[in-house]
Amino acid sequence: AQSVAQPEDQVNVAEGNPLTVKCTYSVSGNPYLFWYVQYPNRGLQFLLKYITGDNLVKGSYGFEAEFNKSQTSFHLKKPSALVSDSALYFCAVRDVGNTPLVFGKGTRLSVIA
Amino acid sequence: EPEVTQTPSHQVTQMGQEVILRCVPISNHLYFYWYRQILGQKVEFLVSFYNNEISEKSEIFDDQFSVERPDGSNFTLKIRSTKLEDSAMYFCASREGQPYEQYFGPGTRLTVT
């Protein structure tokens, strides 16, 4: 069975500093990995995905994520955080085929001015 | 940019009543999903739908739940007899094909009193 772990409930970072939101996964085959962001009272917005190829993937709003197969991790990063990045971030995984997404519990990012 | 839409944005119903949540997926997408998020918890998969039939469902998706794609555009989730614990945000999502990401609607907040 697939699973996702986001070990931090909350991440606080000062504006302008780099940020990392951690994610590890477990899947039987090759994973498809995703990051979504949720702003208050809004739906889930797709940020980026890893399917195959380069381990470093770039996404929306300056975010990137690094796929590390040996550590089964897919951490979300941004070189310089903005206050507007404050939101709830979800990592998700699915196996090949038509399997549904399995989400982590989410990490609340708070960027302080 | 095309997007998934959901109506209503908020539905309040009494326990035991039937509710229908409506979604219009992105027009060229082939795979459709319902997820739910109980307040403060992670996003959970309910059901996936492809080629006019359910392709996968979770343990949450019991006999009280049903889905339908009555025409070429709408995708509905029906709960026959709502319970207090059905109170949650319900998200519809759609996907174009393999291995593309799922796009989520803004959600319907269901409150069962």
HADDOCK unambig.tbl for C-alpha pairs under 7 A between the chains (distance, minus, plus):
assign (segid A and resid 42 and name CA) (segid B and resid 106 and name CA) 5.44 0.50 0.50
assign (segid A and resid 43 and name CA) (segid B and resid 104 and name CA) 6.38 0.50 0.50
assign (segid A and resid 43 and name CA) (segid B and resid 105 and name CA) 5.85 0.50 0.50
assign (segid A and resid 43 and name CA) (segid B and resid 106 and name CA) 3.96 0.50 0.50
assign (segid A and resid 43 and name CA) (segid B and resid 107 and name CA) 5.77 0.50 0.50
assign (segid A and resid 44 and name CA) (segid B and resid 104 and name CA) 5.74 0.50 0.50
assign (segid A and resid 45 and name CA) (segid B and resid 104 and name CA) 6.89 0.50 0.50
assign (segid A and resid 46 and name CA) (segid B and resid 103 and name CA) 6.84 0.50 0.50
assign (segid A and resid 100 and name CA) (segid B and resid 45 and name CA) 6.88 0.50 0.50
assign (segid A and resid 103 and name CA) (segid B and resid 42 and name CA) 6.81 0.50 0.50
assign (segid A and resid 103 and name CA) (segid B and resid 43 and name CA) 6.09 0.50 0.50
assign (segid A and resid 104 and name CA) (segid B and resid 42 and name CA) 6.59 0.50 0.50
assign (segid A and resid 105 and name CA) (segid B and resid 41 and name CA) 6.53 0.50 0.50
assign (segid A and resid 105 and name CA) (segid B and resid 42 and name CA) 4.49 0.50 0.50
assign (segid A and resid 106 and name CA) (segid B and resid 42 and name CA) 6.60 0.50 0.50
